[in-house]
């Protein structure tokens, strides 16, 4: 997973990485029902099914790659 996250972050510029981190922060702060609505609006229904910890862990992985 670390290698996959590293490759992803290396393929995007810093502005895209910052935006990704902002979105992950927002998703981690949403309730489950809010994430379900967001997922429907964004066309990604899996967002509503993922636990908050998944977004927090993704954010930590991105930060570890950037550091």
MARROBA-804004 format. One line per field, with one value per residue (C-alpha): residue number from 1; residue in one letter; chain; x, y, z. Coordinates in nm, 2 decimals. Each point is the difference from the previous one (the first is absolute). Layout:
<sites>
seq: NUM / ...
type: a / ...
mol: A / ...
u: X / ...
v: Y / ...
w: Z / ...
</sites>
This chain:
<sites>
seq: 1 / 2 / 3 / 4 / 5 / 6 / 7 / 8 / 9 / 10 / 11 / 12 / 13 / 14 / 15 / 16 / 17 / 18 / 19 / 20 / 21 / 22 / 23 / 24 / 25 / 26 / 27 / 28 / 29 / 30 / 31 / 32 / 33 / 34 / 35 / 36 / 37 / 38 / 39 / 40 / 41 / 42 / 43 / 44 / 45 / 46 / 47 / 48 / 49 / 50 / 51 / 52 / 53 / 54 / 55 / 56 / 57 / 58 / 59 / 60 / 61 / 62 / 63 / 64 / 65 / 66 / 67
type: x / x / x / x / x / x / x / x / x / x / x / x / x / x / x / x / x / x / x / x / x / x / x / x / x / x / x / x / x / x / x / x / x / x / x / x / x / x / x / x / x / x / x / x / x / x / x / x / x / x / x / x / x / x / x / x / x / x / x / x / x / x / x / x / x / x / x
mol: A / A / A / A / A / A / A / A / A / A / A / A / A / A / A / A / A / A / A / A / A / A / A / A / A / A / A / A / A / A / A / A / A / A / A / A / A / A / A / A / A / A / A / A / A / A / A / A / A / A / A / A / A / A / A / A / A / A / A / A / A / A / A / A / A / A / A
u: 0.00 / 0.29 / 0.15 / -0.34 / -0.06 / 0.36 / -0.05 / -0.33 / 0.14 / 0.31 / -0.23 / -0.19 / 0.13 / 0.00 / -0.33 / -0.18 / 0.15 / -0.11 / -0.35 / -0.01 / 0.10 / -0.27 / -0.26 / 0.11 / -0.02 / -0.35 / -0.11 / 0.14 / -0.20 / -0.33 / -0.25 / -0.08 / -0.32 / 0.18 / 0.26 / -0.28 / -0.15 / 0.34 / 0.08 / -0.33 / 0.07 / 0.36 / -0.10 / 0.20 / -0.24 / 0.29 / 0.08 / -0.31 / 0.10 / 0.35 / 0.07 / 0.15 / 0.32 / 0.06 / 0.01 / 0.23 / 0.24 / 0.00 / 0.09 / 0.28 / 0.14 / 0.00 / 0.17 / 0.27 / 0.07 / 0.03 / 0.23
v: 0.00 / 0.24 / -0.06 / 0.07 / 0.32 / 0.11 / -0.06 / 0.19 / 0.30 / 0.01 / 0.02 / 0.31 / 0.35 / 0.17 / 0.18 / -0.32 / -0.17 / 0.29 / -0.02 / -0.38 / 0.06 / 0.26 / -0.23 / -0.29 / 0.23 / 0.11 / -0.36 / -0.11 / 0.27 / -0.10 / -0.23 / -0.33 / 0.14 / 0.31 / -0.22 / -0.20 / 0.32 / 0.13 / -0.34 / 0.02 / 0.35 / -0.08 / -0.33 / -0.21 / -0.19 / -0.19 / 0.32 / -0.04 / -0.35 / 0.07 / 0.06 / 0.33 / -0.18 / -0.07 / 0.37 / 0.08 / -0.28 / 0.11 / 0.36 / -0.13 / -0.21 / 0.30 / 0.21 / -0.27 / -0.01 / 0.38 / 0.02
w: 0.00 / 0.08 / -0.35 / -0.16 / 0.20 / -0.08 / -0.37 / 0.01 / 0.18 / -0.23 / -0.31 / 0.12 / 0.07 / 0.35 / -0.06 / -0.08 / 0.31 / 0.22 / -0.15 / 0.06 / 0.36 / 0.05 / -0.15 / 0.23 / 0.30 / -0.10 / -0.05 / 0.33 / 0.18 / -0.17 / 0.15 / -0.17 / -0.15 / -0.12 / -0.17 / -0.17 / -0.14 / -0.11 / -0.17 / -0.19 / -0.12 / -0.10 / -0.16 / 0.24 / 0.22 / 0.18 / 0.19 / 0.21 / 0.09 / 0.12 / 0.37 / 0.11 / 0.09 / -0.37 / -0.08 / 0.30 / -0.10 / -0.36 / 0.11 / 0.22 / -0.29 / -0.23 / 0.26 / 0.06 / -0.37 / -0.02 / 0.30
</sites>
